[in-house]
């Protein structure tokens, strides 16, 4: 499965972002005859759905704004940078 997209600024016509994503999955079956192998292949639909989910989970964060929350423990310190960081964190 391969998906590509381009984000275009409609006011200028310039391409803002462009990305191509490729994902693949192999489904196999080993039997004595080709017909037996074909009959024992697992259903292909879950594999395709999984590929589509993987591609979508890569593309959506690139296109849609999202928020990431992060917390960090700030230790005390005596350097000017640490004092500024501590003061900023209290705000």
Helices and strands as residue ranges (DSSP letters): E 2-8, E 15-22, H 34-39, H 45-63, H 80-90
